[in-house]
Amino acid sequence: MFTGIVETLGTIRELRKDNGNLHIIIHSSLTPELKIDQSVSHNGVCLTVVSLTEETYTVTAIRETLEKTNLGLWKEGEIVNLERGMKLGDRLDGHIVQGHVDQTGVCKSVEEANGSWYYTFEYDKNLSNITIEKGSITVNGVSLTVVNSKPNEFSVAIIPYTHEHTNFKHIKPGTVINLEFDVIGKYVSRIHELRN
């Protein structure tokens, strides 16, 4: 479990294909604090640390993860949002994030708004995921509040701190992002399905 509060950024140093799997080697300031078998959120995707060096660590994504997330599009040198699993008893500053991406979305627009930014994202509504106005959404592992919720799109407002300390500064129209919809929203969606 995670909170959606990004701890730091990492840089993809190397990508190694191994049959249907992808081994991802990442350089990060978190590396000295990590251990083998630890769960780390990478752009919202929970992946397990499988090896460590002094400066880098390796995680492995399986075919299903590559198909349901934007990991299959990653390139060496790309910047990713990182968060370690939350500790029991810690403050929950974001919202409950499972690290299980529901689907990808695409950035439709970025609008500067007096020192902040509005990002609008589209997603496939046929997968039965919904957003709720003023509800929570996780975009690339970042816990955010939904504004302007529509059946297949929504916007989020990004403050300067989030823009600077996450990979939001690299998102532009056409960028594919990972989405994890709020657990409460998933519950509401399921009730709606059952009623129809």
TORMINU-679539 format. One line per field, with one value per atom (N, C-alpha, C): residue in one letter; x, z, y; residue number from 1; atom name. Coordinates in steps of 0.001 Angstrom, whole numbers. Layout:
<nodes>
res: [A  ...] .
c1: [X  ...] .
c3: [Z  ...] .
c2: [Y  ...] .
n: [NUM  ...] .
atom: [CA  ...] .
</nodes>
This chain:
<nodes>
res: [M  M  M  F  F  F  T  T  T  G  G  G  I  I  I  V  V  V  E  E  E  T  T  T  L  L  L  G  G  G  T  T  T  I  I  I  R  R  R  E  E  E  L  L  L  R  R  R  K  K  K  D  D  D  N  N  N  G  G  G  N  N  N  L  L  L  H  H  H  I  I  I  I  I  I  I  I  I  H  H  H  S  S  S  S  S  S  L  L  L  T  T  T  P  P  P  E  E  E  L  L  L  K  K  K  I  I  I  D  D  D  Q  Q  Q  S  S  S  V  V  V  S  S  S  H  H  H  N  N  N  G  G  G  V  V  V  C  C  C  L  L  L  T  T  T  V  V  V  V  V  V  S  S  S  L  L  L  T  T  T  E  E  E  E  E  E  T  T  T  Y  Y  Y  T  T  T  V  V  V  T  T  T  A  A  A  I  I  I  R  R  R  E  E  E  T  T  T  L  L  L  E  E  E  K  K  K  T  T  T  N  N  N  L  L  L  G  G  G  L  L  L  W  W  W  K  K  K  E  E  E  G  G  G  E  E  E  I  I  I  V  V  V  N  N  N  L  L  L  E  E  E  R  R  R  G  G  G  M  M  M  K  K  K  L  L  L  G  G  G  D  D  D  R  R  R  L  L  L  D  D  D  G  G  G  H  H  H  I  I  I  V  V  V  Q  Q  Q  G  G  G  H  H  H  V  V  V  D  D  D  Q  Q  Q  T  T  T  G  G  G  V  V  V  C  C  C  K  K  K  S  S  S  V  V  V  E  E  E  E  E  E  A  A  A  N  N  N  G  G  G  S  S  S  W  W  W  Y  Y  Y  Y  Y  Y  T  T  T  F  F  F  E  E  E  Y  Y  Y  D  D  D  K  K  K  N  N  N  L  L  L  S  S  S  N  N  N  I  I  I  T  T  T  I  I  I  E  E  E  K  K  K  G  G  G  S  S  S  I  I  I  T  T  T  V  V  V  N  N  N  G  G  G  V  V  V  S  S  S  L  L  L  T  T  T  V  V  V  V  V  V  N  N  N  S  S  S  K  K  K  P  P  P  N  N  N  E  E  E  F  F  F  S  S  S  V  V  V  A  A  A  I  I  I  I  I  I  P  P  P  Y  Y  Y  T  T  T  H  H  H  E  E  E  H  H  H  T  T  T  N  N  N  F  F  F  K  K  K  H  H  H  I  I  I  K  K  K  P  P  P  G  G  G  T  T  T  V  V  V  I  I  I  N  N  N  L  L  L  E  E  E  F  F  F  D  D  D  V  V  V  I  I  I  G  G  G  K  K  K  Y  Y  Y  V  V  V  S  S  S  R  R  R  I  I  I  H  H  H  E  E  E  L  L  L  R  R  R  N  N  N] .
c1: [850  0  891  377  1107  154  682  -140  -305  515  488  1273  2072  2964  4360  4798  6070  7218  8117  9279  10401  10661  11761  11569  12477  12462  13602  13438  14492  14714  15882  16216  16421  15767  15934  17300  18166  19520  19583  18806  18884  17586  17212  16050  16536  16242  16671  15464  15207  14112  14579  13670  13954  12677  12546  11303  10169  9114  8002  8199  9315  9579  10478  10458  11348  12031  13370  14163  14510  14189  14357  15386  16478  17539  17412  17288  16968  18024  18418  19307  18439  18634  17832  18553  18234  18779  18222  17122  16538  17332  18151  18818  19493  20289  20964  19997  18745  17760  16892  17045  16217  16809  15969  16426  15726  16320  15733  14346  13383  11993  11131  11671  10894  10014  8800  7879  8095  8199  8370  7407  6728  5841  6671  6508  7195  6122  5914  4813  3494  3342  2098  2033  3080  3103  3961  3360  4084  4989  6297  7277  8223  8731  9586  11054  11849  13296  13876  14585  15142  16664  17321  18772  19174  20353  20861  22346  22772  24184  24300  25455  25598  24714  24553  23837  22521  22292  21098  20394  19154  18421  17642  17249  16539  15188  14172  12831  12462  11497  11080  9579  9198  7784  7439  6309  5852  4993  4663  3914  2609  1832  550  763  1789  2098  2466  3248  3661  2472  1473  306  -699  -786  -1801  -1295  3  597  1414  2075  2941  4387  4670  6043  6646  5836  6337  6795  6431  6828  8067  8526  9664  10918  11771  13050  14159  15366  16513  16639  16900  17001  15702  14589  13291  13254  12519  12373  11061  11116  9919  9720  8444  8077  8270  8860  9118  8524  7960  7460  7595  8175  8223  6868  6598  5346  5202  3945  3727  3906  4309  4477  3198  2824  1654  1867  899  1006  1465  1949  2345  1118  1312  257  -76  -1342  -1783  -2040  -996  -1100  -1811  -1816  -2498  -3815  -3921  -5063  -4563  -5392  -4961  -4751  -3511  -3118  -2587  -3102  -2702  -1455  -1145  -19  -397  -1711  -2233  -2930  -2233  -2758  -3985  -5048  -6281  -6225  -5629  -5527  -4627  -4298  -3545  -4514  -4021  -4755  -3784  -4293  -3463  -3706  -2625  -2750  -3365  -4459  -5176  -4693  -4451  -3997  -3310  -2463  -1803  -2025  -2601  -2916  -2285  -1444  -860  -1907  -1937  -2966  -2355  -1718  -1149  -224  744  1736  1420  242  -122  -471  -868  -1189  -2435  -3233  -4347  -3973  -3990  -3741  -5065  -5410  -6618  -6206  -6825  -6507  -7756  -7581  -8647  -8335  -9384  -9199  -10367  -10184  -11208  -12304  -13475  -14579  -15180  -14866  -15412  -14842  -13819  -13243  -13940  -15030  -15894  -15249  -14200  -13620  -14238  -14424  -15013  -14225  -14338  -13827  -15027  -14801  -15840  -15323  -16130  -15736  -15278  -14091  -13434  -13015  -13102  -12605  -11119  -10542  -9109  -8838  -7679  -7177  -5654  -5082  -3624  -3164  -2338  -1772  -263  263  1697  2166  1311  1683  1467  929  725  -743  -996  -2343  -2831  -3975  -4509  -6013  -6554  -7995  -8551  -9635  -10279  -11052  -10884  -11738  -12275  -13440  -14074  -14195  -14804  -14988  -16027  -15684  -16588  -16509  -17403  -17419  -16100  -15282  -14022  -12844  -13005  -11895  -12060  -10959  -10957  -9746  -9743  -8594  -8096  -6845  -6250  -5495  -5438  -4682  -3358  -2270  -927  -290  90  765  2255  2952  4368  5229  4990  5802  5670  4436  4209  4817  4680  5245  6759  7402  8863  9382  8662  9176  8624  7892  7394  7700  7336  7581  6455  5574  4532  5137  6306  6928  7300  7322  7650  6400  5220  3982  3486  3190  2671  1539  767  -296  246  -462  -51  705  1178  1904  952  1370  589  954  -71  144  -601  -170  -824  -1914  -3055  -4177  -4573  -4687  -5325  -6494  -7687  -8894  -9107  -9715  -9940  -10791  -10424  -11144  -12628  -12944  -14349  -15040  -14364  -14921  -15157  -14245  -14414  -15660  -15860  -17015  -18311  -18345  -19528  -19791  -18740  -18855  -19460  -18999  -19493  -20971  -21389  -22796  -23633  -23141  -23848  -24009  -22955  -23018  -24086  -24118  -25049  -26494  -26714  -28081  -28595  -27680  -28092  -28090] .
c3: [0  0  0  -662  -809  -501  -510  -232  -1442  -2459  -3609  -3393  -2321  -2072  -2522  -3659  -4262  -3355  -3078  -2231  -3011  -4196  -5008  -6436  -7290  -8680  -8919  -9911  -10313  -11807  -12253  -13676  -14156  -15249  -15805  -16475  -15928  -16463  -17584  -17412  -18396  -18397  -19580  -19745  -20402  -19761  -20299  -20484  -21735  -22008  -21713  -21136  -20791  -21028  -22229  -22659  -22546  -21762  -21612  -20509  -19818  -18695  -19118  -18300  -18519  -17196  -17178  -16004  -16154  -15123  -15164  -14106  -14544  -13635  -13450  -12185  -11849  -10919  -11224  -10342  -9522  -8190  -7316  -6005  -5396  -4064  -3011  -3325  -2386  -2313  -3331  -3442  -2155  -1461  -239  875  810  1848  1480  268  -189  201  145  375  -624  -843  -1734  -1197  -2075  -1778  -1339  -1332  -931  -2083  -1767  -2767  -2919  -4168  -4484  -5619  -5487  -6540  -7563  -8842  -9965  -10892  -10863  -11632  -11293  -10028  -9569  -9686  -10217  -10389  -9287  -8491  -7423  -8034  -7834  -8322  -7183  -7212  -6152  -6518  -5570  -5770  -5805  -6893  -7041  -6940  -7133  -6923  -6673  -6051  -5660  -5974  -6340  -6368  -5471  -5436  -4595  -5079  -6394  -6940  -7627  -7956  -8706  -8066  -8464  -8083  -9294  -9247  -10360  -9905  -10741  -10561  -11860  -11780  -12958  -13162  -14390  -14757  -15646  -15358  -16160  -17322  -18236  -19445  -19113  -18149  -17809  -17380  -16573  -16127  -17315  -18225  -19408  -20294  -20339  -21178  -20555  -19231  -18565  -18110  -18233  -17745  -18864  -18529  -19519  -19438  -18627  -18481  -19791  -20648  -21930  -22853  -22530  -23337  -22773  -21589  -20958  -21813  -21678  -22381  -21374  -21706  -20853  -20758  -19557  -19304  -18827  -18920  -18500  -16974  -16531  -15116  -14603  -13456  -12884  -11444  -11030  -9654  -8788  -7604  -6705  -5329  -4760  -3379  -2787  -1597  -874  -223  76  741  2060  2415  3657  4861  5968  7212  8032  8650  9520  10633  10828  11879  11362  10103  9523  9133  8994  8550  7090  6746  5372  4735  4102  3566  2224  1453  161  303  -331  -158  -300  -27  -114  -1583  -1892  -3247  -3185  -4040  -4003  -4824  -5781  -6658  -7777  -7993  -9054  -10071  -11123  -12138  -12792  -12909  -13528  -15048  -15551  -16989  -17252  -18525  -18891  -19394  -19457  -20023  -20861  -21497  -22349  -21957  -21850  -21564  -22780  -22544  -23606  -23708  -22539  -22553  -21238  -21325  -20160  -20262  -19206  -19228  -18016  -18247  -17138  -16569  -15220  -14564  -13404  -13728  -12703  -11726  -12256  -11404  -11080  -11404  -11260  -12656  -12733  -14028  -13910  -14977  -15114  -16193  -15819  -16759  -16986  -18241  -18573  -19224  -18750  -19225  -19755  -20800  -21354  -21027  -20898  -20676  -21292  -21495  -22115  -21091  -21301  -20347  -20419  -21454  -21598  -20591  -19836  -18808  -17461  -17425  -16245  -15083  -15340  -14292  -14381  -13231  -13200  -12263  -12511  -11555  -10915  -9751  -9006  -8727  -9009  -8760  -7308  -7146  -5852  -5181  -5913  -5423  -5704  -5323  -5509  -6780  -7353  -8517  -8365  -8848  -8856  -10305  -10622  -11961  -11848  -12503  -12413  -10958  -10099  -8695  -7809  -8348  -7585  -7165  -5871  -5337  -5642  -6342  -6756  -6568  -6611  -6524  -7914  -8246  -9553  -9624  -10735  -11048  -12456  -12711  -14021  -14497  -13663  -13970  -15064  -16082  -17188  -17402  -18213  -18391  -18861  -19646  -20078  -19985  -19179  -18959  -17641  -17190  -15951  -15994  -15085  -14935  -13509  -13329  -12000  -11982  -10830  -10663  -9991  -10572  -10071  -9525  -8253  -7622  -7993  -7840  -8218  -7540  -6268  -5590  -6275  -6575  -7240  -8641  -9343  -10681  -10640  -9654  -9551  -9042  -8133  -7448  -7973  -9083  -9719  -11211  -11949  -13394  -14146  -13432  -14116  -15047  -14708  -15562  -16934  -17088  -18367  -19130  -18518  -19178  -20104  -21339  -22336  -23089  -23879  -24642  -25447  -25325  -25995  -25103  -23938  -23019  -22436  -22445  -21848  -20375  -19518  -18068  -17451  -16246  -15483  -14604  -14538  -13711  -12733  -11480  -10488  -9925  -10174  -9719  -8238  -7559  -6119  -5793  -4725  -4298  -4095  -3550  -3335  -4681  -5640  -6976  -7646  -7416  -7979  -7387  -6095  -5405  -5964  -6143  -6694  -8112  -8895  -10267  -10299  -9396  -9353  -8962  -8009  -7613  -8806  -9536  -10711  -11751  -11967  -12910  -12502  -11233  -10743  -10846  -10706  -10795  -12231  -13178  -14593  -15093] .
c2: [-1189  0  1246  2260  3516  4661  5885  7059  7972  7765  8661  9939  9978  11114  10683  11196  10796  11212  10247  10546  11194  10667  11173  10686  11098  10670  9686  8838  7914  8043  7618  7640  6214  5861  4522  4453  3586  3438  2405  1315  238  -563  -1031  -1901  -3189  -4336  -5632  -6531  -6922  -7852  -9271  -10052  -11447  -12236  -12796  -13440  -12427  -12711  -11784  -10763  -10818  -9913  -8754  -7695  -6564  -6248  -6342  -5968  -4489  -3709  -2258  -1869  -1262  -841  659  1069  2462  3050  4274  5034  5984  5976  6830  7084  8214  8509  7557  6862  5879  4579  4298  3001  2537  3371  2880  2449  2911  2579  1377  858  -252  -1592  -2628  -3997  -4920  -6067  -7055  -7431  -7634  -7993  -6813  -5605  -4437  -3961  -3537  -2995  -1500  -1069  348  691  1828  2305  3068  2685  3320  3871  5193  5800  5117  4709  4104  2599  1968  517  -98  -978  -1653  -2724  -2568  -3530  -3896  -5124  -5651  -5504  -5011  -4905  -6318  -6642  -7992  -8023  -6872  -6805  -5359  -5208  -3891  -3774  -2558  -2206  -969  -338  856  2007  2129  3280  2943  1668  1304  114  -79  -1281  -1765  -3030  -3640  -4152  -3917  -4472  -5183  -6085  -6830  -6688  -6366  -6267  -7454  -8111  -9230  -8724  -9608  -9234  -8505  -9009  -8372  -6922  -6679  -5317  -4442  -4979  -4218  -3871  -4758  -4524  -3551  -3517  -2693  -1325  -1081  166  812  1912  2561  2074  1055  577  88  -510  -990  126  1368  2528  3223  2799  3472  3358  4379  4421  4721  4311  4636  6153  6637  8071  8696  7963  8487  8668  9675  9998  9397  8685  8059  8503  8562  8875  7636  7804  6682  6925  5870  5903  4505  4437  3162  2905  1641  1284  2024  2342  3074  2154  2752  2008  2109  1022  1019  2039  2898  3918  5268  5325  6611  7421  8713  9604  9297  9298  9066  10427  10997  12353  12423  11342  11330  10603  9434  8551  7115  6139  4748  4380  4023  3653  2226  1360  -39  -333  504  218  -735  -907  -1761  -868  -536  377  -243  540  72  146  1204  1394  2583  2783  3969  5039  6238  7361  8167  9202  10051  11504  12258  13688  14377  15076  15791  17234  17861  19255  19608  20634  21225  22720  23302  24724  25393  26392  27131  28069  28189  28997  29779  30897  31784  31067  30324  29668  28225  27764  26358  25839  24570  23975  23116  23084  22149  21143  19875  18785  18065  17841  17090  15776  14682  13337  12652  11855  11024  9564  8762  7327  6572  5275  4432  4151  4729  4550  3154  2389  1037  47  456  -413  -249  516  685  1425  2185  3023  4407  5035  6372  7276  8556  9539  10219  10771  11476  12883  13876  15263  15426  15978  16190  14870  13769  12482  12362  11235  11013  10221  10463  9725  9656  8585  8479  8524  9507  9672  9482  8455  8143  8078  7538  7354  8564  9652  10887  10981  11117  11281  12694  12776  14066  14115  15328  15539  15800  15107  15238  16548  17262  18415  18194  18710  18614  17159  16330  14911  14725  13940  13596  12088  11517  10062  9444  10127  9531  10500  11539  12460  13191  13747  14529  15450  16412  17309  17247  17651  17793  19119  19742  20983  20628  21107  20798  22067  22017  23158  23124  24250  24290  23215  22913  21894  20539  20133  18851  18862  19965  20089  19897  20474  20421  19079  18429  17238  15912  15950  14724  14815  13765  13841  14550  15259  16033  17077  17599  18616  18058  16723  16093  15626  15751  15314  16415  16031  16973  16281  17020  16368  15182  14050  12823  11860  12305  11425  10391  9126  8038  7951  7945  7927  6736  6351  5290  5877  5186  5626  4526  4889  4020  4811  4316  4995  4714  5666  5564  4333  3651  2445  2753  3910  4280  4445  5080  5229  3885  2941  1590  928  1140  569  1150  2469  3140  2648  2505  2017  609  -232  -1619  -1649  -832  -760  -300  692  1193  84  -700  -1820  -2831  -3164  -4168  -3702  -2411  -1872  -1861  -1782  -1751  -3124] .
n: [1  1  1  2  2  2  3  3  3  4  4  4  5  5  5  6  6  6  7  7  7  8  8  8  9  9  9  10  10  10  11  11  11  12  12  12  13  13  13  14  14  14  15  15  15  16  16  16  17  17  17  18  18  18  19  19  19  20  20  20  21  21  21  22  22  22  23  23  23  24  24  24  25  25  25  26  26  26  27  27  27  28  28  28  29  29  29  30  30  30  31  31  31  32  32  32  33  33  33  34  34  34  35  35  35  36  36  36  37  37  37  38  38  38  39  39  39  40  40  40  41  41  41  42  42  42  43  43  43  44  44  44  45  45  45  46  46  46  47  47  47  48  48  48  49  49  49  50  50  50  51  51  51  52  52  52  53  53  53  54  54  54  55  55  55  56  56  56  57  57  57  58  58  58  59  59  59  60  60  60  61  61  61  62  62  62  63  63  63  64  64  64  65  65  65  66  66  66  67  67  67  68  68  68  69  69  69  70  70  70  71  71  71  72  72  72  73  73  73  74  74  74  75  75  75  76  76  76  77  77  77  78  78  78  79  79  79  80  80  80  81  81  81  82  82  82  83  83  83  84  84  84  85  85  85  86  86  86  87  87  87  88  88  88  89  89  89  90  90  90  91  91  91  92  92  92  93  93  93  94  94  94  95  95  95  96  96  96  97  97  97  98  98  98  99  99  99  100  100  100  101  101  101  102  102  102  103  103  103  104  104  104  105  105  105  106  106  106  107  107  107  108  108  108  109  109  109  110  110  110  111  111  111  112  112  112  113  113  113  114  114  114  115  115  115  116  116  116  117  117  117  118  118  118  119  119  119  120  120  120  121  121  121  122  122  122  123  123  123  124  124  124  125  125  125  126  126  126  127  127  127  128  128  128  129  129  129  130  130  130  131  131  131  132  132  132  133  133  133  134  134  134  135  135  135  136  136  136  137  137  137  138  138  138  139  139  139  140  140  140  141  141  141  142  142  142  143  143  143  144  144  144  145  145  145  146  146  146  147  147  147  148  148  148  149  149  149  150  150  150  151  151  151  152  152  152  153  153  153  154  154  154  155  155  155  156  156  156  157  157  157  158  158  158  159  159  159  160  160  160  161  161  161  162  162  162  163  163  163  164  164  164  165  165  165  166  166  166  167  167  167  168  168  168  169  169  169  170  170  170  171  171  171  172  172  172  173  173  173  174  174  174  175  175  175  176  176  176  177  177  177  178  178  178  179  179  179  180  180  180  181  181  181  182  182  182  183  183  183  184  184  184  185  185  185  186  186  186  187  187  187  188  188  188  189  189  189  190  190  190  191  191  191  192  192  192  193  193  193  194  194  194  195  195  195  196  196  196] .
atom: [N  CA  C  N  CA  C  N  CA  C  N  CA  C  N  CA  C  N  CA  C  N  CA  C  N  CA  C  N  CA  C  N  CA  C  N  CA  C  N  CA  C  N  CA  C  N  CA  C  N  CA  C  N  CA  C  N  CA  C  N  CA  C  N  CA  C  N  CA  C  N  CA  C  N  CA  C  N  CA  C  N  CA  C  N  CA  C  N  CA  C  N  CA  C  N  CA  C  N  CA  C  N  CA  C  N  CA  C  N  CA  C  N  CA  C  N  CA  C  N  CA  C  N  CA  C  N  CA  C  N  CA  C  N  CA  C  N  CA  C  N  CA  C  N  CA  C  N  CA  C  N  CA  C  N  CA  C  N  CA  C  N  CA  C  N  CA  C  N  CA  C  N  CA  C  N  CA  C  N  CA  C  N  CA  C  N  CA  C  N  CA  C  N  CA  C  N  CA  C  N  CA  C  N  CA  C  N  CA  C  N  CA  C  N  CA  C  N  CA  C  N  CA  C  N  CA  C  N  CA  C  N  CA  C  N  CA  C  N  CA  C  N  CA  C  N  CA  C  N  CA  C  N  CA  C  N  CA  C  N  CA  C  N  CA  C  N  CA  C  N  CA  C  N  CA  C  N  CA  C  N  CA  C  N  CA  C  N  CA  C  N  CA  C  N  CA  C  N  CA  C  N  CA  C  N  CA  C  N  CA  C  N  CA  C  N  CA  C  N  CA  C  N  CA  C  N  CA  C  N  CA  C  N  CA  C  N  CA  C  N  CA  C  N  CA  C  N  CA  C  N  CA  C  N  CA  C  N  CA  C  N  CA  C  N  CA  C  N  CA  C  N  CA  C  N  CA  C  N  CA  C  N  CA  C  N  CA  C  N  CA  C  N  CA  C  N  CA  C  N  CA  C  N  CA  C  N  CA  C  N  CA  C  N  CA  C  N  CA  C  N  CA  C  N  CA  C  N  CA  C  N  CA  C  N  CA  C  N  CA  C  N  CA  C  N  CA  C  N  CA  C  N  CA  C  N  CA  C  N  CA  C  N  CA  C  N  CA  C  N  CA  C  N  CA  C  N  CA  C  N  CA  C  N  CA  C  N  CA  C  N  CA  C  N  CA  C  N  CA  C  N  CA  C  N  CA  C  N  CA  C  N  CA  C  N  CA  C  N  CA  C  N  CA  C  N  CA  C  N  CA  C  N  CA  C  N  CA  C  N  CA  C  N  CA  C  N  CA  C  N  CA  C  N  CA  C  N  CA  C  N  CA  C  N  CA  C  N  CA  C  N  CA  C  N  CA  C  N  CA  C  N  CA  C  N  CA  C  N  CA  C  N  CA  C  N  CA  C  N  CA  C  N  CA  C  N  CA  C  N  CA  C  N  CA  C  N  CA  C  N  CA  C  N  CA  C  N  CA  C  N  CA  C  N  CA  C  N  CA  C  N  CA  C  N  CA  C  N  CA  C  N  CA  C  N  CA  C  N  CA  C  N  CA  C  N  CA  C  N  CA  C  N  CA  C  N  CA  C  N  CA  C  N  CA  C] .
</nodes>
